[in-house]
Amino acid sequence: MSMRIIVAPGAFKNSLTAQQAAAAIARGLEQSGLGADLLLTPVADGGNGTLDAMLAGGGERRSRVVSGPLGAPVEADWGLLADGETAVVEMALASGMELLRADELDPLRASTFGTGQLLAAALDAGATRVILGLGGSATVDGGAGCLQALRVRLLDAQGEAIGPGGAQLGRVERVDAGGLDPRWRDVSLLLASDVDNPTLGELGAAAVFGPQKGADARQVDLLEGQLTHFFTVIYEQTGRDLRQVPGGGAAGAFAAGMMAFLDAELQPGIELVLAHSGFDQALADADLVITGEGQMDEQTIHGKGPIGVARMARTQGVPTVALVGGLAVHDAQLHAAGMQAVLPITPRPMPLEEALANAPQLLERAALRLGYLLQIKPAEES
């Protein structure tokens, strides 16, 4: 009987989608002559590739021109699953860092307005359940832009609407949710996230995620103050205190903003994707799982896609091997978290630009080597 392998990688950032990574791994294994039965199940954890992973089993991809993180129009995809009632929105496609050059990152001005426009499109399409992937955002605006797109009015002392970006939050004196579409009362909004950071404080949105989005130390302090003011006003006027809620800091405190006005619920992104793909059922007949991502580091251990895959596989006694572009965490930690082995795909030291440009070939060749390795049989005892 041939070996049964689930190929379940995430995206290799800036080089391969999860689907492309799965296809490259499959090509390498097939070239090795392993002769295994392969089940390709691309995964994501709420960040890059979440929409693709959710649509892999069927559904309809749609698109809308929305306001990008700094206001320039972008065409952003979203999806409606086969049930016709579940929409999938990937925040990064409307408000993400990858829509900007490195020198354009500016969390003081970046807005989530475009993500709100995608949510409005999902509502108009009749969705009663929305899965919103939070990874990769360029914003630290507490979800203010998104709320404004959904017709929540954020007003200053003169009764004027505040402008876009985290630097504007300190101007908010009154919040008016009267214009919010009443249909949202019947919609379940699930926030697919892989972090449990609170909204404010040393582990909060500004301190932890601000620097990743381009904020220097002074700007981090400024954003912390702006978010503190914004969510204090929300507490005083709605009675909802989101200032220290676990997970509220996700996506620049976007999660807290959605909890305040849309009763959003946080769920581990990888668990949502794996449940949708039937991964648990597939494990019953699997001998091995192969996963992977571009950079495996400390964040991976705290709920990123590959670890979620490995942990679920381990519950059914199926080993997991990861193929990765870079490895920046101790192998023993990964092994303890469920990985049987982690294999970098670069055969020699090389510049990052070269590795990114050649990622398909590097991943395919690494899978080829793994395929050869899986065919080694122990010598018979004499």
C-alpha positions as CSV (number, residue, x, y, z in Angstrom):
1,M,0.0,0.0,0.0
2,S,1.4,3.4,-0.9
3,M,2.1,6.0,1.6
4,R,-0.6,8.6,2.2
5,I,0.7,12.2,2.7
6,I,-1.2,15.4,3.4
7,V,0.6,18.4,1.9
8,A,-0.5,21.3,4.0
9,P,1.8,24.3,3.7
10,G,1.1,27.9,4.4
11,A,2.2,30.8,2.2
12,F,5.9,31.6,1.8
13,K,5.6,35.4,2.2
14,N,6.6,37.5,-0.8
15,S,7.2,34.4,-2.9
16,L,4.6,31.7,-2.9
17,T,0.9,31.4,-2.1
18,A,-0.1,28.3,0.0
19,Q,-1.5,26.7,-3.2
20,Q,1.8,27.3,-5.1
21,A,3.8,25.9,-2.2
22,A,1.6,22.8,-2.0
23,A,2.0,22.3,-5.8
24,A,5.8,22.7,-5.6
25,I,6.1,20.1,-2.8
26,A,3.9,17.7,-4.7
27,R,6.1,18.0,-7.8
28,G,9.2,17.3,-5.8
29,L,7.7,14.2,-4.1
30,E,6.5,12.9,-7.4
31,Q,9.9,13.3,-9.0
32,S,11.5,11.3,-6.2
33,G,9.6,8.2,-7.3
34,L,8.0,7.9,-3.8
35,G,4.7,6.9,-5.3
36,A,2.7,8.3,-2.4
37,D,-1.0,9.2,-2.5
38,L,-1.0,13.0,-2.0
39,L,-3.8,15.2,-0.6
40,L,-3.0,18.9,-1.2
41,T,-4.6,21.0,1.6
42,P,-3.1,24.6,1.6
43,V,-3.6,26.3,4.9
44,A,-3.5,29.8,6.5
45,D,-3.9,31.2,10.0
46,G,-5.9,34.4,9.3
47,G,-3.0,36.1,7.5
48,N,-1.7,35.8,4.0
49,G,-3.5,33.2,2.0
50,T,-6.6,32.8,4.2
51,L,-9.0,33.5,1.4
52,D,-7.3,31.1,-1.0
53,A,-7.2,28.4,1.6
54,M,-10.9,28.8,2.4
55,L,-11.9,28.8,-1.3
56,A,-9.8,25.7,-2.1
57,G,-12.8,23.5,-1.4
58,G,-15.2,25.5,-3.5
59,G,-17.0,28.8,-3.5
60,E,-17.0,32.1,-5.4
61,R,-14.2,34.6,-5.5
62,R,-15.5,38.2,-5.9
63,S,-13.7,41.5,-6.0
64,R,-14.3,45.2,-5.3
65,V,-12.3,48.3,-5.7
66,V,-11.8,49.7,-2.2
67,S,-9.7,52.4,-0.4
68,G,-6.2,51.0,0.3
69,P,-4.4,51.6,3.5
70,L,-3.3,55.1,2.5
71,G,-6.4,55.9,0.5
72,A,-5.3,54.9,-3.0
73,P,-7.8,52.6,-4.7
74,V,-7.0,48.9,-4.8
75,E,-8.9,45.9,-6.2
76,A,-9.4,43.5,-3.3
77,D,-10.8,40.0,-3.5
78,W,-13.2,38.4,-1.0
79,G,-15.1,35.1,-1.1
80,L,-18.5,33.6,-0.7
81,L,-18.3,29.9,0.2
82,A,-20.4,27.2,-1.3
83,D,-23.1,27.5,1.3
84,G,-24.0,30.9,0.0
85,E,-24.1,32.4,3.5
86,T,-20.4,32.4,4.7
87,A,-18.2,35.2,3.4
88,V,-14.4,35.3,3.8
89,V,-12.6,38.6,4.0
90,E,-8.8,38.8,4.2
91,M,-7.9,42.1,5.8
92,A,-4.4,42.2,4.1
93,L,-6.0,42.4,0.7
94,A,-7.6,45.7,1.5
95,S,-5.5,47.2,4.3
96,G,-2.3,45.2,4.2
97,M,1.4,46.0,4.5
98,E,2.1,44.2,1.2
99,L,0.0,46.9,-0.6
100,L,2.7,49.4,0.3
101,R,6.4,49.8,-0.3
102,A,8.6,49.6,2.8
103,D,9.1,53.4,2.7
104,E,5.4,54.0,2.5
105,L,4.5,52.3,5.8
106,D,2.8,54.8,8.0
107,P,0.6,53.6,10.9
108,L,-0.2,57.2,11.9
109,R,-2.2,57.6,8.6
110,A,-3.0,54.1,7.5
111,S,-6.7,53.2,7.7
112,T,-8.9,50.1,7.7
113,F,-11.6,51.8,5.7
114,G,-11.2,49.4,2.7
115,T,-11.7,46.4,5.0
116,G,-15.0,47.9,6.0
117,Q,-16.0,48.3,2.4
118,L,-15.4,44.6,1.9
119,L,-17.5,43.8,4.9
120,A,-20.3,45.9,3.5
121,A,-20.0,44.0,0.2
122,A,-20.3,40.7,2.1
123,L,-23.4,42.0,4.0
124,D,-25.0,43.1,0.7
125,A,-24.4,39.7,-0.8
126,G,-26.5,38.1,1.9
127,A,-23.8,36.7,4.2
128,T,-25.0,35.7,7.7
129,R,-21.5,34.5,8.7
130,V,-18.3,36.4,8.0
131,I,-14.8,35.0,8.6
132,L,-12.4,37.9,8.7
133,G,-8.7,37.1,8.6
134,L,-6.7,39.7,10.5
135,G,-3.1,39.1,9.6
136,G,-0.8,41.4,7.6
137,S,-2.5,44.7,8.2
138,A,-0.6,48.0,7.8
139,T,-2.8,49.8,10.4
140,V,-3.0,50.7,14.0
141,D,-6.3,52.6,13.9
142,G,-8.4,50.5,16.3
143,G,-10.7,49.6,13.5
144,A,-11.8,53.2,13.2
145,G,-11.6,53.3,9.4
146,C,-13.6,50.1,9.1
147,L,-16.3,51.4,11.5
148,Q,-16.6,54.6,9.5
149,A,-17.0,52.6,6.3
150,L,-19.9,50.8,8.0
151,R,-21.4,54.2,8.9
152,V,-20.4,54.5,12.6
153,R,-19.7,58.2,13.1
154,L,-16.5,59.1,15.0
155,L,-16.9,62.8,15.8
156,D,-14.6,65.4,17.2
157,A,-15.5,68.2,19.6
158,Q,-17.0,70.3,16.8
159,G,-19.1,67.4,15.6
160,E,-16.9,66.7,12.5
161,A,-15.8,63.3,11.4
162,I,-12.2,62.5,12.3
163,G,-9.7,61.7,9.5
164,P,-8.0,58.4,8.7
165,G,-5.2,56.7,10.7
166,G,-4.2,56.1,14.3
167,A,-3.0,59.6,14.8
168,Q,-6.6,60.9,14.6
169,L,-8.1,58.7,17.4
170,G,-7.3,61.3,20.0
171,R,-9.8,63.7,18.4
172,V,-12.8,61.4,19.0
173,E,-15.2,62.9,21.5
174,R,-18.4,61.2,20.5
175,V,-19.3,57.9,18.9
176,D,-22.6,57.5,17.0
177,A,-23.5,54.0,15.9
178,G,-27.0,54.9,14.8
179,G,-26.1,54.5,11.1
180,L,-24.8,51.0,11.5
181,D,-26.8,48.7,9.2
182,P,-29.3,46.7,11.4
183,R,-28.6,43.6,9.4
184,W,-25.4,43.2,11.3
185,R,-27.4,42.1,14.3
186,D,-28.1,38.8,12.5
187,V,-24.5,38.3,11.3
188,S,-21.9,36.2,13.1
189,L,-18.5,37.9,12.6
190,L,-15.6,35.6,13.4
191,L,-12.1,37.2,13.6
192,A,-9.5,34.7,12.5
193,S,-6.4,35.6,14.5
194,D,-3.2,34.0,15.8
195,V,-2.5,36.4,18.7
196,D,-3.9,37.0,22.1
197,N,-2.3,40.5,22.8
198,P,-4.5,42.9,24.7
199,T,-5.6,46.2,23.2
200,L,-3.3,48.4,25.3
201,G,-0.1,48.2,27.3
202,E,3.3,46.7,27.0
203,L,1.9,43.7,25.0
204,G,-0.7,45.7,23.2
205,A,-1.3,46.8,19.6
206,A,0.9,49.8,19.5
207,A,3.9,48.4,21.5
208,V,4.0,45.0,19.8
209,F,2.7,45.6,16.3
210,G,3.4,49.3,15.7
211,P,7.1,48.7,14.9
212,Q,6.2,46.0,12.4
213,K,4.1,48.5,10.6
214,G,6.7,51.2,10.5
215,A,6.3,53.1,13.8
216,D,9.4,54.4,15.6
217,A,9.6,54.7,19.4
218,R,8.0,58.1,19.5
219,Q,5.2,57.0,17.2
220,V,4.6,53.9,19.3
221,D,4.0,56.2,22.3
222,L,1.8,58.4,20.3
223,L,-0.3,55.5,19.0
224,E,-0.6,54.1,22.5
225,G,-2.0,57.4,23.7
226,Q,-4.4,57.7,20.8
227,L,-5.7,54.1,21.3
228,T,-6.1,54.7,25.0
229,H,-8.2,57.7,24.4
230,F,-10.3,56.1,21.7
231,F,-11.2,53.0,23.7
232,T,-11.8,55.0,26.8
233,V,-14.4,57.1,24.9
234,I,-16.0,53.9,23.7
235,Y,-16.1,52.5,27.2
236,E,-17.6,55.8,28.6
237,Q,-20.3,55.9,25.9
238,T,-21.2,52.3,25.3
239,G,-20.2,50.6,28.6
240,R,-17.9,48.1,26.7
241,D,-14.4,48.1,28.1
242,L,-12.1,46.6,25.5
243,R,-8.9,48.2,26.8
244,Q,-7.4,45.0,28.2
245,V,-9.4,42.3,26.5
246,P,-7.2,39.3,25.3
247,G,-6.8,39.4,21.6
248,G,-8.1,43.0,21.3
249,G,-4.7,44.2,20.1
250,A,-4.8,42.0,16.9
251,A,-4.3,43.9,13.7
252,G,-3.5,47.2,15.4
253,A,-6.5,46.9,17.8
254,F,-8.8,46.3,14.9
255,A,-10.2,43.3,16.8
256,A,-11.2,45.5,19.8
257,G,-13.1,47.9,17.5
258,M,-15.0,45.0,15.9
259,M,-15.8,43.6,19.4
260,A,-17.2,47.0,20.5
261,F,-19.7,47.5,17.7
262,L,-20.2,44.2,15.8
263,D,-20.0,41.6,18.7
264,A,-17.2,40.0,16.9
265,E,-15.7,36.8,18.2
266,L,-12.0,35.9,18.1
267,Q,-11.1,32.4,16.9
268,P,-7.7,30.8,16.1
269,G,-7.4,31.3,12.4
270,I,-5.7,28.0,11.7
271,E,-8.5,26.1,13.5
272,L,-11.1,27.8,11.3
273,V,-9.2,26.9,8.2
274,L,-8.5,23.3,9.2
275,A,-12.1,22.7,10.2
276,H,-13.3,24.0,6.9
277,S,-10.9,21.9,4.9
278,G,-11.8,18.6,6.7
279,F,-8.2,18.2,7.8
280,D,-9.2,16.3,10.9
281,Q,-11.1,13.7,8.9
282,A,-8.2,13.4,6.4
283,L,-5.8,12.6,9.2
284,A,-7.5,9.3,9.9
285,D,-6.0,7.8,6.7
286,A,-2.7,9.7,6.7
287,D,0.8,8.4,7.3
288,L,2.6,11.8,7.2
289,V,1.8,15.5,7.0
290,I,4.2,18.0,5.2
291,T,3.7,21.6,6.1
292,G,5.9,24.7,5.7
293,E,6.2,28.5,5.6
294,G,8.7,31.2,4.6
295,Q,10.1,31.9,8.1
296,M,9.7,29.7,11.1
297,D,10.4,31.7,14.3
298,E,9.1,32.3,17.8
299,Q,5.8,33.6,16.4
300,T,5.2,30.2,14.7
301,I,5.2,28.5,18.1
302,H,2.4,30.8,19.3
303,G,-0.3,29.5,17.0
304,K,0.9,30.1,13.4
305,G,-0.4,27.8,10.7
306,P,2.3,25.1,10.6
307,I,2.2,24.5,14.4
308,G,-1.6,24.3,14.3
309,V,-1.2,21.7,11.6
310,A,1.4,19.7,13.6
311,R,-0.6,19.9,16.8
312,M,-3.8,18.6,15.2
313,A,-1.8,15.8,13.5
314,R,-0.2,14.8,16.7
315,T,-3.6,14.2,18.3
316,Q,-4.1,11.4,15.8
317,G,-0.5,10.1,16.0
318,V,0.5,11.4,12.5
319,P,4.0,12.9,12.3
320,T,4.6,16.3,10.7
321,V,7.6,17.5,8.7
322,A,8.0,21.2,7.8
323,L,9.9,22.6,4.8
324,V,10.9,26.2,5.5
325,G,12.6,29.1,3.9
326,G,14.3,30.2,7.2
327,L,14.6,28.8,10.6
328,A,15.0,31.2,13.6
329,V,13.9,29.1,16.5
330,H,15.5,26.1,18.2
331,D,14.6,22.7,16.8
332,A,13.8,21.4,20.2
333,Q,11.1,23.9,20.7
334,L,9.5,23.0,17.4
335,H,9.8,19.3,18.2
336,A,8.1,19.9,21.6
337,A,5.3,21.8,19.8
338,G,4.6,18.9,17.5
339,M,7.0,19.0,14.6
340,Q,8.9,15.7,13.9
341,A,11.5,17.6,11.8
342,V,12.0,21.0,10.2
343,L,14.1,21.2,7.1
344,P,15.3,24.5,5.5
345,I,15.0,24.5,1.7
346,T,18.1,26.6,0.9
347,P,21.0,24.3,0.0
348,R,23.6,27.0,0.6
349,P,23.8,30.6,2.0
350,M,22.2,33.1,-0.4
351,P,20.8,36.6,-0.3
352,L,17.1,36.9,0.6
353,E,16.3,38.3,-2.8
354,E,17.7,35.3,-4.5
355,A,15.9,32.9,-2.2
356,L,12.6,34.7,-2.8
357,A,13.1,34.7,-6.6
358,N,13.9,31.0,-6.7
359,A,11.4,29.8,-4.0
360,P,9.4,27.4,-6.3
361,Q,12.6,25.6,-7.4
362,L,14.1,25.6,-3.9
363,L,10.9,24.1,-2.4
364,E,10.5,21.6,-5.1
365,R,14.1,20.4,-4.8
366,A,13.8,20.2,-1.0
367,A,10.6,18.0,-1.4
368,L,12.6,15.9,-3.9
369,R,15.3,15.3,-1.2
370,L,12.6,14.6,1.4
371,G,11.0,12.1,-1.0
372,Y,14.3,10.2,-1.4
373,L,14.7,10.2,2.4
374,L,11.2,8.7,2.9
375,Q,12.2,5.8,0.7
376,I,15.1,4.7,2.9
377,K,14.3,1.3,4.4
378,P,16.2,0.0,7.4
379,A,18.5,-2.9,6.7
380,E,17.1,-6.3,7.7
381,E,18.4,-7.7,10.8
382,S,20.8,-10.6,10.3
